[in-house]
Amino acid sequence: MGASRSSGTTDELGPDEDSGGGPPGCSTDPGAPASGEGGLPGTPDGSELLAALLDGMDAALCAFDAAGTVTHWNREAERILGWSAQEAVGRAGFAGWAVRRADADEVRARLMSAMDAPGRQVHEFALLRKDGGRVLVRTQSAGVRGADGKPAGVYCAFSEVHAQIDLERAIALSEALLEDASWGVVLVDVDLRPTVVNAYASRALGGGRTRLLGRPLGELVVQGVEELEAALHHVLAEGAPSAPAELWVTLRTAEGERRRCWRSGFLRLASPLTEEPVPLGVGWLFRDVTAAKLAEQEADRLRFRASQLHRAARTASECEDPMEAATSLLDFALAGFADHVLVDLVAGERLVRTAATPFDAPGPCLPVAGGSIPARYGPGHPALQSVERTGTVRTSASAGEAAATAWATERRWPRDAAHALCAVLRSRGRTLGVLTFLRAANRAAFERPDTAYAETVAARVAGAVDLAQVTRGTGG
């Protein structure tokens, strides 16, 4: 416990307190403590409470009376300088023990000047440790006034400059992260609700900084919230992962749903004020890397498709039958691109099914057993539109399994088809037919880059089909 230099306290007695006629509960024994001095048995008096408070402070604290004598010295001051309270209290200033004699007058003047100045004063100077070492401290000092309002002394709180600078850096870093950092920063409580959101994160999550606070993550993230919450739970239970994680999420915004990829790092937050670490939540730092990931995926996709076309060309070149070469091309093209493919060739005013993959299970593209059969396509069918326009047609079913099944059945396609791309087969300035690629509902719809790939495949297939027709005497 820190020591305090004081002469004790004495409560003034009122005019009737010594007459024995006080209110119930007041002792008439002159030796009994006055009200407010002794208090209840076992409770600390004012000096004990003050000493406990001073010793419990994180900052070093000392105090001087009006004459400059040390009156208070807490444990943090003892830790920094090595002088105990018994050694410090009662000394006249710092001269000769906590400050070099050459600096003592200047330090005393700067500290005691706070007694007559308003507010707090901040100074930096070197103090001496008990072992003779020097330590640079930053002090905040302020005057203390007595009951009569006159200056009665000075109190001084001090800390090592490097510790103060570390604290200021930590505060500055926190403020920078939570204001204008180029990463999103979200502080999440143990219930996984945002408590602090910086500007970057509020833009990424599609809402104002205050509007996002306290809301469940499921209200902001449509898809991917389970993976995000699982990561947060893991951090609370096990600690931060060793490397950033990439999370794909779908956000609900005023403009509709947006799919984004966030490269995320996590930090478990624990209270520094308790002996046992008490989790306060998770610090979640992330950056939107959607554009980079999409570009990376597109590059991977292009490399794979180029490789497939190369392999297909080499395989087709070894086929004696041009139609076998065409179906081999389609087998390579299907990998990672579509679930089904149909080849419908022009025969007069109709389209006839010439080759296809199985309707009920995955399999290779093979010629239709028993010869070509007419494709019973109704008016406005995507395959017919492709032939009429001499171009590519993309289409998809409405949402819902029942609607997709009815959509596919109506167009004479496999029941699991939900997305279609029809590319016309053209060779030597003639339309030979149409190539239809189909995807199931669990895959994404065909996009513009898919159209370019399908048209490349269609051009190669059309060349093989044209050669087959010429060799069989049916070409022009």
Disulfide bonds with the S-S distance in Angstrom:
none
